[in-house]
């Protein structure tokens, strides 16, 4: 969602009615909340005995580092705006 929000929706304003970044933000917050609450009792993590290690702030930091950090690295590596987008 980092890449989609930055490349496609950032310049369109907030509301989704004009392809804005509102929905991207909602999905990102939902993913962070899901990571923060941790795995449930039916998860593979619980079977392996590591479920308690991955909830709370640990899950939040893992999601932030892998999600946002991975998106930033991907944009730095591959994103090249067209000359129309740059205003040339």
PDB file of N, CA, C and O in Angstrom:
ATOM      1  N   UNK A   1       0.816  -1.185   0.000  1.00  0.00           N
ATOM      2  CA  UNK A   1       0.000   0.000   0.000  1.00  0.00           C
ATOM      3  C   UNK A   1       0.866   1.257   0.000  1.00  0.00           C
ATOM      4  O   UNK A   1       0.415   2.327  -0.409  1.00  0.00           O
ATOM      5  N   UNK A   2       2.098   1.125   0.456  1.00  0.00           N
ATOM      6  CA  UNK A   2       3.012   2.268   0.424  1.00  0.00           C
ATOM      7  C   UNK A   2       3.248   2.715  -1.009  1.00  0.00           C
ATOM      8  O   UNK A   2       3.180   3.905  -1.316  1.00  0.00           O
ATOM      9  N   UNK A   3       3.525   1.758  -1.879  1.00  0.00           N
ATOM     10  CA  UNK A   3       3.798   2.077  -3.284  1.00  0.00           C
ATOM     11  C   UNK A   3       2.547   2.631  -3.960  1.00  0.00           C
ATOM     12  O   UNK A   3       2.625   3.634  -4.670  1.00  0.00           O
ATOM     13  N   UNK A   4       1.409   2.000  -3.752  1.00  0.00           N
ATOM     14  CA  UNK A   4       0.165   2.473  -4.377  1.00  0.00           C
ATOM     15  C   UNK A   4      -0.205   3.868  -3.891  1.00  0.00           C
ATOM     16  O   UNK A   4      -0.600   4.723  -4.684  1.00  0.00           O
ATOM     17  N   UNK A   5      -0.077   4.095  -2.601  1.00  0.00           N
ATOM     18  CA  UNK A   5      -0.413   5.408  -2.063  1.00  0.00           C
ATOM     19  C   UNK A   5       0.485   6.505  -2.588  1.00  0.00           C
ATOM     20  O   UNK A   5       0.021   7.606  -2.882  1.00  0.00           O
ATOM     21  N   UNK A   6       1.764   6.213  -2.707  1.00  0.00           N
ATOM     22  CA  UNK A   6       2.720   7.234  -3.137  1.00  0.00           C
ATOM     23  C   UNK A   6       2.662   7.477  -4.637  1.00  0.00           C
ATOM     24  O   UNK A   6       2.681   8.628  -5.074  1.00  0.00           O
ATOM     25  N   UNK A   7       2.591   6.412  -5.434  1.00  0.00           N
ATOM     26  CA  UNK A   7       2.694   6.574  -6.883  1.00  0.00           C
ATOM     27  C   UNK A   7       1.376   6.929  -7.553  1.00  0.00           C
ATOM     28  O   UNK A   7       1.363   7.721  -8.495  1.00  0.00           O
ATOM     29  N   UNK A   8       0.269   6.361  -7.090  1.00  0.00           N
ATOM     30  CA  UNK A   8      -0.996   6.519  -7.813  1.00  0.00           C
ATOM     31  C   UNK A   8      -2.006   7.445  -7.156  1.00  0.00           C
ATOM     32  O   UNK A   8      -2.774   8.106  -7.856  1.00  0.00           O
ATOM     33  N   UNK A   9      -2.026   7.508  -5.844  1.00  0.00           N
ATOM     34  CA  UNK A   9      -3.118   8.202  -5.159  1.00  0.00           C
ATOM     35  C   UNK A   9      -2.713   9.500  -4.463  1.00  0.00           C
ATOM     36  O   UNK A   9      -3.585  10.293  -4.105  1.00  0.00           O
ATOM     37  N   UNK A  10      -1.455   9.731  -4.267  1.00  0.00           N
ATOM     38  CA  UNK A  10      -0.984  10.870  -3.471  1.00  0.00           C
ATOM     39  C   UNK A  10      -1.437  12.209  -4.035  1.00  0.00           C
ATOM     40  O   UNK A  10      -1.840  13.090  -3.275  1.00  0.00           O
ATOM     41  N   UNK A  11      -1.380  12.377  -5.329  1.00  0.00           N
ATOM     42  CA  UNK A  11      -1.681  13.685  -5.928  1.00  0.00           C
ATOM     43  C   UNK A  11      -3.175  13.920  -6.144  1.00  0.00           C
ATOM     44  O   UNK A  11      -3.567  14.989  -6.614  1.00  0.00           O
ATOM     45  N   UNK A  12      -4.013  12.941  -5.808  1.00  0.00           N
ATOM     46  CA  UNK A  12      -5.446  13.056  -6.085  1.00  0.00           C
ATOM     47  C   UNK A  12      -6.273  13.526  -4.900  1.00  0.00           C
ATOM     48  O   UNK A  12      -7.501  13.554  -4.988  1.00  0.00           O
ATOM     49  N   UNK A  13      -5.648  13.889  -3.810  1.00  0.00           N
ATOM     50  CA  UNK A  13      -6.398  14.330  -2.644  1.00  0.00           C
ATOM     51  C   UNK A  13      -6.744  13.178  -1.727  1.00  0.00           C
ATOM     52  O   UNK A  13      -6.273  12.057  -1.921  1.00  0.00           O
ATOM     53  N   UNK A  14      -7.568  13.451  -0.728  1.00  0.00           N
ATOM     54  CA  UNK A  14      -7.876  12.461   0.302  1.00  0.00           C
ATOM     55  C   UNK A  14      -8.964  11.482  -0.110  1.00  0.00           C
ATOM     56  O   UNK A  14      -8.780  10.272   0.030  1.00  0.00           O
ATOM     57  N   UNK A  15     -10.088  11.968  -0.614  1.00  0.00           N
ATOM     58  CA  UNK A  15     -11.271  11.131  -0.780  1.00  0.00           C
ATOM     59  C   UNK A  15     -11.159  10.196  -1.974  1.00  0.00           C
ATOM     60  O   UNK A  15     -10.618  10.560  -3.018  1.00  0.00           O
ATOM     61  N   UNK A  16     -11.678   8.984  -1.803  1.00  0.00           N
ATOM     62  CA  UNK A  16     -11.592   7.940  -2.813  1.00  0.00           C
ATOM     63  C   UNK A  16     -12.423   8.269  -4.054  1.00  0.00           C
ATOM     64  O   UNK A  16     -12.188   7.704  -5.122  1.00  0.00           O
ATOM     65  N   UNK A  17     -13.375   9.163  -3.924  1.00  0.00           N
ATOM     66  CA  UNK A  17     -14.235   9.511  -5.053  1.00  0.00           C
ATOM     67  C   UNK A  17     -13.416  10.060  -6.226  1.00  0.00           C
ATOM     68  O   UNK A  17     -13.827   9.948  -7.381  1.00  0.00           O
ATOM     69  N   UNK A  18     -12.261  10.652  -5.923  1.00  0.00           N
ATOM     70  CA  UNK A  18     -11.370  11.168  -6.970  1.00  0.00           C
ATOM     71  C   UNK A  18     -10.065  10.374  -7.018  1.00  0.00           C
ATOM     72  O   UNK A  18      -9.009  10.923  -7.335  1.00  0.00           O
ATOM     73  N   UNK A  19     -10.143   9.070  -6.701  1.00  0.00           N
ATOM     74  CA  UNK A  19      -8.957   8.202  -6.678  1.00  0.00           C
ATOM     75  C   UNK A  19      -7.935   8.666  -5.642  1.00  0.00           C
ATOM     76  O   UNK A  19      -6.729   8.534  -5.850  1.00  0.00           O
ATOM     77  N   UNK A  20      -8.416   9.205  -4.536  1.00  0.00           N
ATOM     78  CA  UNK A  20      -7.533   9.699  -3.480  1.00  0.00           C
ATOM     79  C   UNK A  20      -6.956   8.580  -2.635  1.00  0.00           C
ATOM     80  O   UNK A  20      -7.147   7.402  -2.934  1.00  0.00           O
ATOM     81  N   UNK A  21      -6.254   8.951  -1.587  1.00  0.00           N
ATOM     82  CA  UNK A  21      -5.511   7.987  -0.778  1.00  0.00           C
ATOM     83  C   UNK A  21      -6.273   7.510   0.453  1.00  0.00           C
ATOM     84  O   UNK A  21      -5.692   6.829   1.299  1.00  0.00           O
ATOM     85  N   UNK A  22      -7.543   7.844   0.578  1.00  0.00           N
ATOM     86  CA  UNK A  22      -8.347   7.455   1.744  1.00  0.00           C
ATOM     87  C   UNK A  22      -8.408   5.934   1.918  1.00  0.00           C
ATOM     88  O   UNK A  22      -8.144   5.435   3.012  1.00  0.00           O
ATOM     89  N   UNK A  23      -8.747   5.194   0.867  1.00  0.00           N
ATOM     90  CA  UNK A  23      -8.891   3.737   0.964  1.00  0.00           C
ATOM     91  C   UNK A  23      -7.548   3.062   1.216  1.00  0.00           C
ATOM     92  O   UNK A  23      -7.477   2.083   1.959  1.00  0.00           O
ATOM     93  N   UNK A  24      -6.499   3.569   0.614  1.00  0.00           N
ATOM     94  CA  UNK A  24      -5.153   3.043   0.857  1.00  0.00           C
ATOM     95  C   UNK A  24      -4.798   3.200   2.332  1.00  0.00           C
ATOM     96  O   UNK A  24      -4.221   2.294   2.934  1.00  0.00           O
ATOM     97  N   UNK A  25      -5.138   4.332   2.906  1.00  0.00           N
ATOM     98  CA  UNK A  25      -4.886   4.581   4.328  1.00  0.00           C
ATOM     99  C   UNK A  25      -5.682   3.623   5.213  1.00  0.00           C
ATOM    100  O   UNK A  25      -5.150   3.089   6.187  1.00  0.00           O
ATOM    101  N   UNK A  26      -6.953   3.403   4.878  1.00  0.00           N
ATOM    102  CA  UNK A  26      -7.798   2.500   5.666  1.00  0.00           C
ATOM    103  C   UNK A  26      -7.241   1.080   5.628  1.00  0.00           C
ATOM    104  O   UNK A  26      -7.181   0.415   6.663  1.00  0.00           O
ATOM    105  N   UNK A  27      -6.833   0.608   4.455  1.00  0.00           N
ATOM    106  CA  UNK A  27      -6.255  -0.733   4.349  1.00  0.00           C
ATOM    107  C   UNK A  27      -4.942  -0.838   5.113  1.00  0.00           C
ATOM    108  O   UNK A  27      -4.669  -1.869   5.728  1.00  0.00           O
ATOM    109  N   UNK A  28      -4.137   0.197   5.084  1.00  0.00           N
ATOM    110  CA  UNK A  28      -2.870   0.189   5.813  1.00  0.00           C
ATOM    111  C   UNK A  28      -3.093   0.134   7.317  1.00  0.00           C
ATOM    112  O   UNK A  28      -2.414  -0.617   8.018  1.00  0.00           O
ATOM    113  N   UNK A  29      -4.030   0.915   7.812  1.00  0.00           N
ATOM    114  CA  UNK A  29      -4.331   0.898   9.245  1.00  0.00           C
ATOM    115  C   UNK A  29      -4.906  -0.458   9.650  1.00  0.00           C
ATOM    116  O   UNK A  29      -4.572  -0.972  10.718  1.00  0.00           O
ATOM    117  N   UNK A  30      -5.761  -1.041   8.818  1.00  0.00           N
ATOM    118  CA  UNK A  30      -6.323  -2.361   9.124  1.00  0.00           C
ATOM    119  C   UNK A  30      -5.228  -3.421   9.190  1.00  0.00           C
ATOM    120  O   UNK A  30      -5.273  -4.301  10.051  1.00  0.00           O
ATOM    121  N   UNK A  31      -4.255  -3.350   8.302  1.00  0.00           N
ATOM    122  CA  UNK A  31      -3.142  -4.304   8.336  1.00  0.00           C
ATOM    123  C   UNK A  31      -2.298  -4.122   9.590  1.00  0.00           C
ATOM    124  O   UNK A  31      -1.873  -5.105  10.198  1.00  0.00           O
ATOM    125  N   UNK A  32      -2.052  -2.877   9.981  1.00  0.00           N
ATOM    126  CA  UNK A  32      -1.275  -2.629  11.201  1.00  0.00           C
ATOM    127  C   UNK A  32      -2.017  -3.089  12.455  1.00  0.00           C
ATOM    128  O   UNK A  32      -1.403  -3.626  13.376  1.00  0.00           O
ATOM    129  N   UNK A  33      -3.321  -2.884  12.494  1.00  0.00           N
ATOM    130  CA  UNK A  33      -4.110  -3.345  13.641  1.00  0.00           C
ATOM    131  C   UNK A  33      -4.098  -4.868  13.706  1.00  0.00           C
ATOM    132  O   UNK A  33      -3.962  -5.444  14.785  1.00  0.00           O
ATOM    133  N   UNK A  34      -4.238  -5.513  12.562  1.00  0.00           N
ATOM    134  CA  UNK A  34      -4.194  -6.977  12.521  1.00  0.00           C
ATOM    135  C   UNK A  34      -2.844  -7.505  12.984  1.00  0.00           C
ATOM    136  O   UNK A  34      -2.787  -8.498  13.709  1.00  0.00           O
ATOM    137  N   UNK A  35      -1.770  -6.864  12.582  1.00  0.00           N
ATOM    138  CA  UNK A  35      -0.434  -7.282  13.018  1.00  0.00           C
ATOM    139  C   UNK A  35      -0.228  -7.031  14.502  1.00  0.00           C
ATOM    140  O   UNK A  35       0.448  -7.810  15.174  1.00  0.00           O
ATOM    141  N   UNK A  36      -0.801  -5.957  15.020  1.00  0.00           N
ATOM    142  CA  UNK A  36      -0.634  -5.623  16.434  1.00  0.00           C
ATOM    143  C   UNK A  36      -1.408  -6.577  17.339  1.00  0.00           C
ATOM    144  O   UNK A  36      -0.934  -6.917  18.423  1.00  0.00           O
ATOM    145  N   UNK A  37      -2.590  -7.011  16.910  1.00  0.00           N
ATOM    146  CA  UNK A  37      -3.365  -7.940  17.737  1.00  0.00           C
ATOM    147  C   UNK A  37      -2.743  -9.318  17.782  1.00  0.00           C
ATOM    148  O   UNK A  37      -2.999 -10.078  18.716  1.00  0.00           O
ATOM    149  N   UNK A  38      -1.937  -9.655  16.803  1.00  0.00           N
ATOM    150  CA  UNK A  38      -1.203 -10.917  16.826  1.00  0.00           C
ATOM    151  C   UNK A  38      -1.988 -12.093  16.286  1.00  0.00           C
ATOM    152  O   UNK A  38      -3.165 -11.969  15.944  1.00  0.00           O
ATOM    153  N   UNK A  39      -1.323 -13.239  16.212  1.00  0.00           N
ATOM    154  CA  UNK A  39      -1.966 -14.436  15.685  1.00  0.00           C
ATOM    155  C   UNK A  39      -2.982 -14.996  16.674  1.00  0.00           C
ATOM    156  O   UNK A  39      -2.851 -14.813  17.884  1.00  0.00           O
ATOM    157  N   UNK A  40      -3.973 -15.665  16.158  1.00  0.00           N
ATOM    158  CA  UNK A  40      -5.010 -16.250  17.008  1.00  0.00           C
ATOM    159  C   UNK A  40      -4.645 -17.639  17.492  1.00  0.00           C
ATOM    160  O   UNK A  40      -3.555 -18.144  17.224  1.00  0.00           O
ATOM    161  N   UNK A  41      -5.570 -18.244  18.204  1.00  0.00           N
ATOM    162  CA  UNK A  41      -5.307 -19.561  18.788  1.00  0.00           C
ATOM    163  C   UNK A  41      -5.340 -20.676  17.748  1.00  0.00           C
ATOM    164  O   UNK A  41      -4.890 -21.785  18.035  1.00  0.00           O
ATOM    165  N   UNK A  42      -5.860 -20.416  16.547  1.00  0.00           N
ATOM    166  CA  UNK A  42      -5.889 -21.427  15.496  1.00  0.00           C
ATOM    167  C   UNK A  42      -4.742 -21.242  14.506  1.00  0.00           C
ATOM    168  O   UNK A  42      -4.749 -21.883  13.455  1.00  0.00           O
ATOM    169  N   UNK A  43      -3.789 -20.418  14.789  1.00  0.00           N
ATOM    170  CA  UNK A  43      -2.724 -20.110  13.839  1.00  0.00           C
ATOM    171  C   UNK A  43      -1.574 -21.105  13.934  1.00  0.00           C
ATOM    172  O   UNK A  43      -1.430 -21.814  14.929  1.00  0.00           O
ATOM    173  N   UNK A  44      -0.767 -21.146  12.898  1.00  0.00           N
ATOM    174  CA  UNK A  44       0.448 -21.965  12.896  1.00  0.00           C
ATOM    175  C   UNK A  44       1.411 -21.452  13.961  1.00  0.00           C
ATOM    176  O   UNK A  44       2.138 -22.236  14.571  1.00  0.00           O
ATOM    177  N   UNK A  45       1.419 -20.154  14.184  1.00  0.00           N
ATOM    178  CA  UNK A  45       2.287 -19.581  15.218  1.00  0.00           C
ATOM    179  C   UNK A  45       1.954 -20.144  16.595  1.00  0.00           C
ATOM    180  O   UNK A  45       2.850 -20.386  17.403  1.00  0.00           O
ATOM    181  N   UNK A  46       0.676 -20.351  16.859  1.00  0.00           N
ATOM    182  CA  UNK A  46       0.273 -20.919  18.145  1.00  0.00           C
ATOM    183  C   UNK A  46       0.702 -22.382  18.255  1.00  0.00           C
ATOM    184  O   UNK A  46       1.129 -22.824  19.321  1.00  0.00           O
ATOM    185  N   UNK A  47       0.592 -23.128  17.165  1.00  0.00           N
ATOM    186  CA  UNK A  47       1.029 -24.527  17.161  1.00  0.00           C
ATOM    187  C   UNK A  47       2.532 -24.614  17.407  1.00  0.00           C
ATOM    188  O   UNK A  47       2.994 -25.510  18.113  1.00  0.00           O
ATOM    189  N   UNK A  48       3.296 -23.689  16.829  1.00  0.00           N
ATOM    190  CA  UNK A  48       4.752 -23.680  17.009  1.00  0.00           C
ATOM    191  C   UNK A  48       5.181 -23.092  18.347  1.00  0.00           C
ATOM    192  O   UNK A  48       6.348 -23.194  18.725  1.00  0.00           O
ATOM    193  N   UNK A  49       4.244 -22.476  19.064  1.00  0.00           N
ATOM    194  CA  UNK A  49       4.554 -21.912  20.373  1.00  0.00           C
ATOM    195  C   UNK A  49       5.179 -20.533  20.344  1.00  0.00           C
ATOM    196  O   UNK A  49       5.790 -20.109  21.325  1.00  0.00           O
ATOM    197  N   UNK A  50       5.036 -19.827  19.231  1.00  0.00           N
ATOM    198  CA  UNK A  50       5.637 -18.486  19.129  1.00  0.00           C
ATOM    199  C   UNK A  50       4.578 -17.390  19.016  1.00  0.00           C
ATOM    200  O   UNK A  50       4.908 -16.245  18.706  1.00  0.00           O
ATOM    201  N   UNK A  51       3.323 -17.724  19.261  1.00  0.00           N
ATOM    202  CA  UNK A  51       2.239 -16.746  19.094  1.00  0.00           C
ATOM    203  C   UNK A  51       2.377 -15.575  20.052  1.00  0.00           C
ATOM    204  O   UNK A  51       2.123 -14.432  19.669  1.00  0.00           O
ATOM    205  N   UNK A  52       2.773 -15.838  21.286  1.00  0.00           N
ATOM    206  CA  UNK A  52       2.888 -14.752  22.262  1.00  0.00           C
ATOM    207  C   UNK A  52       4.070 -13.838  21.976  1.00  0.00           C
ATOM    208  O   UNK A  52       4.103 -12.700  22.443  1.00  0.00           O
ATOM    209  N   UNK A  53       5.033 -14.327  21.217  1.00  0.00           N
ATOM    210  CA  UNK A  53       6.204 -13.516  20.883  1.00  0.00           C
ATOM    211  C   UNK A  53       5.912 -12.498  19.790  1.00  0.00           C
ATOM    212  O   UNK A  53       6.659 -11.531  19.639  1.00  0.00           O
ATOM    213  N   UNK A  54       4.840 -12.694  19.026  1.00  0.00           N
ATOM    214  CA  UNK A  54       4.595 -11.868  17.845  1.00  0.00           C
ATOM    215  C   UNK A  54       3.422 -10.904  17.986  1.00  0.00           C
ATOM    216  O   UNK A  54       3.054 -10.258  17.005  1.00  0.00           O
ATOM    217  N   UNK A  55       2.830 -10.786  19.151  1.00  0.00           N
ATOM    218  CA  UNK A  55       1.710  -9.861  19.280  1.00  0.00           C
ATOM    219  C   UNK A  55       2.154  -8.551  19.924  1.00  0.00           C
ATOM    220  O   UNK A  55       3.274  -8.426  20.419  1.00  0.00           O
ATOM    221  N   UNK A  56       1.263  -7.601  19.902  1.00  0.00           N
ATOM    222  CA  UNK A  56       1.565  -6.302  20.504  1.00  0.00           C
ATOM    223  C   UNK A  56       2.550  -5.485  19.685  1.00  0.00           C
ATOM    224  O   UNK A  56       2.478  -5.444  18.457  1.00  0.00           O
ATOM    225  N   UNK A  57       3.460  -4.843  20.376  1.00  0.00           N
ATOM    226  CA  UNK A  57       4.413  -3.942  19.718  1.00  0.00           C
ATOM    227  C   UNK A  57       5.362  -4.680  18.779  1.00  0.00           C
ATOM    228  O   UNK A  57       5.817  -4.103  17.791  1.00  0.00           O
ATOM    229  N   UNK A  58       5.669  -5.937  19.066  1.00  0.00           N
ATOM    230  CA  UNK A  58       6.538  -6.712  18.174  1.00  0.00           C
ATOM    231  C   UNK A  58       5.887  -6.869  16.808  1.00  0.00           C
ATOM    232  O   UNK A  58       6.536  -6.658  15.784  1.00  0.00           O
ATOM    233  N   UNK A  59       4.617  -7.235  16.785  1.00  0.00           N
ATOM    234  CA  UNK A  59       3.898  -7.364  15.524  1.00  0.00           C
ATOM    235  C   UNK A  59       3.781  -6.049  14.786  1.00  0.00           C
ATOM    236  O   UNK A  59       3.883  -6.006  13.560  1.00  0.00           O
ATOM    237  N   UNK A  60       3.569  -4.979  15.526  1.00  0.00           N
ATOM    238  CA  UNK A  60       3.485  -3.656  14.909  1.00  0.00           C
ATOM    239  C   UNK A  60       4.801  -3.278  14.242  1.00  0.00           C
ATOM    240  O   UNK A  60       4.804  -2.814  13.102  1.00  0.00           O
ATOM    241  N   UNK A  61       5.913  -3.468  14.933  1.00  0.00           N
ATOM    242  CA  UNK A  61       7.215  -3.110  14.367  1.00  0.00           C
ATOM    243  C   UNK A  61       7.590  -3.993  13.188  1.00  0.00           C
ATOM    244  O   UNK A  61       8.192  -3.514  12.227  1.00  0.00           O
ATOM    245  N   UNK A  62       7.244  -5.275  13.247  1.00  0.00           N
ATOM    246  CA  UNK A  62       7.504  -6.159  12.105  1.00  0.00           C
ATOM    247  C   UNK A  62       6.712  -5.691  10.890  1.00  0.00           C
ATOM    248  O   UNK A  62       7.255  -5.618   9.788  1.00  0.00           O
ATOM    249  N   UNK A  63       5.435  -5.373  11.080  1.00  0.00           N
ATOM    250  CA  UNK A  63       4.604  -4.910   9.969  1.00  0.00           C
ATOM    251  C   UNK A  63       5.100  -3.581   9.414  1.00  0.00           C
ATOM    252  O   UNK A  63       5.128  -3.391   8.198  1.00  0.00           O
ATOM    253  N   UNK A  64       5.489  -2.667  10.286  1.00  0.00           N
ATOM    254  CA  UNK A  64       5.995  -1.373   9.813  1.00  0.00           C
ATOM    255  C   UNK A  64       7.298  -1.526   9.046  1.00  0.00           C
ATOM    256  O   UNK A  64       7.459  -0.954   7.968  1.00  0.00           O
ATOM    257  N   UNK A  65       8.223  -2.293   9.596  1.00  0.00           N
ATOM    258  CA  UNK A  65       9.523  -2.442   8.940  1.00  0.00           C
ATOM    259  C   UNK A  65       9.410  -3.191   7.620  1.00  0.00           C
ATOM    260  O   UNK A  65       9.993  -2.773   6.619  1.00  0.00           O
ATOM    261  N   UNK A  66       8.668  -4.292   7.606  1.00  0.00           N
ATOM    262  CA  UNK A  66       8.550  -5.063   6.373  1.00  0.00           C
ATOM    263  C   UNK A  66       7.608  -4.413   5.373  1.00  0.00           C
ATOM    264  O   UNK A  66       7.886  -4.412   4.174  1.00  0.00           O
ATOM    265  N   UNK A  67       6.498  -3.861   5.847  1.00  0.00           N
ATOM    266  CA  UNK A  67       5.524  -3.261   4.944  1.00  0.00           C
ATOM    267  C   UNK A  67       5.961  -1.923   4.390  1.00  0.00           C
ATOM    268  O   UNK A  67       6.129  -1.766   3.181  1.00  0.00           O
ATOM    269  N   UNK A  68       6.141  -0.974   5.261  1.00  0.00           N
ATOM    270  CA  UNK A  68       6.531   0.374   4.820  1.00  0.00           C
ATOM    271  C   UNK A  68       7.973   0.376   4.322  1.00  0.00           C
ATOM    272  O   UNK A  68       8.274   0.955   3.278  1.00  0.00           O
ATOM    273  N   UNK A  69       8.852  -0.266   5.062  1.00  0.00           N
ATOM    274  CA  UNK A  69      10.257  -0.323   4.645  1.00  0.00           C
ATOM    275  C   UNK A  69      10.436  -1.023   3.313  1.00  0.00           C
ATOM    276  O   UNK A  69      11.206  -0.568   2.467  1.00  0.00           O
ATOM    277  N   UNK A  70       9.725  -2.133   3.119  1.00  0.00           N
ATOM    278  CA  UNK A  70       9.796  -2.841   1.842  1.00  0.00           C
ATOM    279  C   UNK A  70       9.255  -2.010   0.694  1.00  0.00           C
ATOM    280  O   UNK A  70       9.803  -2.034  -0.408  1.00  0.00           O
ATOM    281  N   UNK A  71       8.178  -1.272   0.947  1.00  0.00           N
ATOM    282  CA  UNK A  71       7.630  -0.398  -0.087  1.00  0.00           C
ATOM    283  C   UNK A  71       8.578   0.725  -0.460  1.00  0.00           C
ATOM    284  O   UNK A  71       8.714   1.061  -1.636  1.00  0.00           O
ATOM    285  N   UNK A  72       9.233   1.306   0.531  1.00  0.00           N
ATOM    286  CA  UNK A  72      10.202   2.377   0.264  1.00  0.00           C
ATOM    287  C   UNK A  72      11.391   1.836  -0.524  1.00  0.00           C
ATOM    288  O   UNK A  72      11.843   2.471  -1.476  1.00  0.00           O
ATOM    289  N   UNK A  73      11.894   0.683  -0.140  1.00  0.00           N
ATOM    290  CA  UNK A  73      13.015   0.075  -0.873  1.00  0.00           C
ATOM    291  C   UNK A  73      12.603  -0.249  -2.305  1.00  0.00           C
ATOM    292  O   UNK A  73      13.383  -0.039  -3.234  1.00  0.00           O
ATOM    293  N   UNK A  74      11.396  -0.754  -2.492  1.00  0.00           N
ATOM    294  CA  UNK A  74      10.915  -1.060  -3.832  1.00  0.00           C
ATOM    295  C   UNK A  74      10.810   0.203  -4.683  1.00  0.00           C
ATOM    296  O   UNK A  74      11.195   0.190  -5.852  1.00  0.00           O
ATOM    297  N   UNK A  75      10.296   1.292  -4.115  1.00  0.00           N
ATOM    298  CA  UNK A  75      10.206   2.540  -4.881  1.00  0.00           C
ATOM    299  C   UNK A  75      11.584   3.095  -5.208  1.00  0.00           C
ATOM    300  O   UNK A  75      11.815   3.565  -6.322  1.00  0.00           O
ATOM    301  N   UNK A  76      12.499   3.043  -4.250  1.00  0.00           N
ATOM    302  CA  UNK A  76      13.852   3.536  -4.517  1.00  0.00           C
ATOM    303  C   UNK A  76      14.547   2.714  -5.590  1.00  0.00           C
ATOM    304  O   UNK A  76      15.357   3.242  -6.352  1.00  0.00           O
ATOM    305  N   UNK A  77      14.238   1.439  -5.655  1.00  0.00           N
ATOM    306  CA  UNK A  77      14.890   0.560  -6.615  1.00  0.00           C
ATOM    307  C   UNK A  77      14.269   0.641  -8.001  1.00  0.00           C
ATOM    308  O   UNK A  77      14.997   0.689  -8.993  1.00  0.00           O
ATOM    309  N   UNK A  78      12.941   0.657  -8.097  1.00  0.00           N
ATOM    310  CA  UNK A  78      12.282   0.475  -9.382  1.00  0.00           C
ATOM    311  C   UNK A  78      11.492   1.667  -9.897  1.00  0.00           C
ATOM    312  O   UNK A  78      11.248   1.734 -11.102  1.00  0.00           O
ATOM    313  N   UNK A  79      11.084   2.600  -9.069  1.00  0.00           N
ATOM    314  CA  UNK A  79      10.163   3.650  -9.499  1.00  0.00           C
ATOM    315  C   UNK A  79      10.889   4.736 -10.268  1.00  0.00           C
ATOM    316  O   UNK A  79      11.819   5.364  -9.762  1.00  0.00           O
ATOM    317  N   UNK A  80      10.456   4.941 -11.476  1.00  0.00           N
ATOM    318  CA  UNK A  80      10.969   6.014 -12.322  1.00  0.00           C
ATOM    319  C   UNK A  80       9.771   6.738 -12.925  1.00  0.00           C
ATOM    320  O   UNK A  80       9.158   6.228 -13.863  1.00  0.00           O
ATOM    321  N   UNK A  81       9.418   7.928 -12.403  1.00  0.00           N
ATOM    322  CA  UNK A  81       8.240   8.630 -12.934  1.00  0.00           C
ATOM    323  C   UNK A  81       8.452   9.031 -14.386  1.00  0.00           C
ATOM    324  O   UNK A  81       9.565   9.350 -14.803  1.00  0.00           O
ATOM    325  N   UNK A  82       7.364   9.008 -15.147  1.00  0.00           N
ATOM    326  CA  UNK A  82       7.453   9.401 -16.549  1.00  0.00           C
ATOM    327  C   UNK A  82       7.686  10.905 -16.654  1.00  0.00           C
ATOM    328  O   UNK A  82       7.510  11.639 -15.681  1.00  0.00           O
ATOM    329  N   UNK A  83       8.077  11.351 -17.828  1.00  0.00           N
ATOM    330  CA  UNK A  83       8.344  12.778 -18.019  1.00  0.00           C
ATOM    331  C   UNK A  83       7.062  13.596 -17.883  1.00  0.00           C
ATOM    332  O   UNK A  83       7.125  14.767 -17.507  1.00  0.00           O
ATOM    333  N   UNK A  84       5.907  13.012 -18.177  1.00  0.00           N
ATOM    334  CA  UNK A  84       4.631  13.710 -18.019  1.00  0.00           C
ATOM    335  C   UNK A  84       4.358  13.945 -16.538  1.00  0.00           C
ATOM    336  O   UNK A  84       3.908  15.025 -16.157  1.00  0.00           O
ATOM    337  N   UNK A  85       4.622  12.957 -15.709  1.00  0.00           N
ATOM    338  CA  UNK A  85       4.387  13.088 -14.268  1.00  0.00           C
ATOM    339  C   UNK A  85       5.347  14.089 -13.632  1.00  0.00           C
ATOM    340  O   UNK A  85       4.984  14.771 -12.674  1.00  0.00           O
ATOM    341  N   UNK A  86       6.560  14.181 -14.153  1.00  0.00           N
ATOM    342  CA  UNK A  86       7.544  15.124 -13.613  1.00  0.00           C
ATOM    343  C   UNK A  86       7.281  16.549 -14.069  1.00  0.00           C
ATOM    344  O   UNK A  86       7.772  17.492 -13.449  1.00  0.00           O
ATOM    345  N   UNK A  87       6.516  16.723 -15.139  1.00  0.00           N
ATOM    346  CA  UNK A  87       6.225  18.056 -15.639  1.00  0.00           C
ATOM    347  C   UNK A  87       7.203  18.524 -16.707  1.00  0.00           C
ATOM    348  O   UNK A  87       7.237  19.711 -17.034  1.00  0.00           O
ATOM    349  N   UNK A  88       8.001  17.608 -17.256  1.00  0.00           N
ATOM    350  CA  UNK A  88       8.961  17.973 -18.318  1.00  0.00           C
ATOM    351  C   UNK A  88       8.275  18.124 -19.653  1.00  0.00           C
ATOM    352  O   UNK A  88       8.927  18.427 -20.652  1.00  0.00           O
TER     353      UNK A  88
END
